[in-house]
């Protein structure tokens, strides 16, 4: 190869490498930006869904609140219902990971302590995320077939369901629940845990009454009631 052709090839390779480097850098810069946009969309959707429900919230309203172009929402989410489901899950996932004990610790608990642990986690998640309770109230009004927030695919939820199955197999769960699946029993526990925030129970109490001490007493009441209902031979805690 003569020197001229060699120099041209070297220049071409250098330019190609340089362009690839620019593209890689641009991609890395775009990724955080895309994550921030998605997070902004979810936060805007959570607020609007909690205030107006699914039917009362439009994609254009979400785009306006998130201060983005409407088309970007469809880049991150398939449709409004997909965004609704993701917004619900976004409420609970960070707190579930933060609050949940290690799987091995959960598996070693007696029935009362197991119920106390998962009700306390669930109760605190709703207490710290009031918009989540409002979204679920809208869900009860607007949807008949929407799945409850059980996070069935998460490792922690799998462990919880396995523990409930083990309690059933060992005769710890009362025979009246023999035909209930682990998921149904977990839904029963979760429904009670969230009752103050996702039903009219909360309307009986003045906001000024809902102190930390009140929340603790209410959670203790729910824990005891659920345990007394589920246990085949309940004992005093």
Phi, psi and omega in degrees: 000134180283165188298324182296313180295323180296317180296319179296320180294319179297317179297318181298315180296317180299318180293320180297315179298319180296317180296318178298322179296319179296316181297319179296317179297319180296319179297318180296324179288325182290327186298308177300322179298317179295321179295320179295317179299314180299318179296319179297320178297314181298318180295318178295317180296318180301313181297314184287318178298321180294325182276322189240355183078181181289309184294328183275000180246130179251161177299323180295324177296318180295317180299318180295316181292324179279353179059048179224169174288140183302325182296334180295330179297318180286345174287328183260335184225142185297313181200186183294323181292323176298318178295321177302312181295317181292324179295320177297312183294326181296331177300316194264331187301311181298316182290325179297317180293322183285320186276332189288137176283168176301149182303319182297324179291319180297320182291342182267357185280147170287166186304314181299312181294326177297310179298317179300318182295310185285330176291319179298316178300310182295317180301314182293325178298314179292322181298321183273351180229073183301329179295332179295316177299320179294321178298319181290329174297317176297321180300317180298327181281324191258336185235142175257339188240008180290136182287140175292164182282081179257346181048051188303334187272349183284148179302320181296319180293324177298318178297317180299315180295322177297321179296318179297318177300318179295318177300321178296313182297330181270003178079014180284332180272138183301142181303338179298341181256017186301327182268002179274139175281167178299321179295320179294320178293322178294321177298320177299316180295313181296321180298318177292321181297327184260004189302325181293335187253344186236018177215182181284356178305319182298335181291342180283346186244139175287143181303326180294337180281340187277065177277176177300320180295320178298314180299319180296315180295320180294316179298319178298320179298315180295316180302312181296316182296316180293317179298313180299327180285319187274326187290138178288328178219075184297142176238165178291131180300000000 
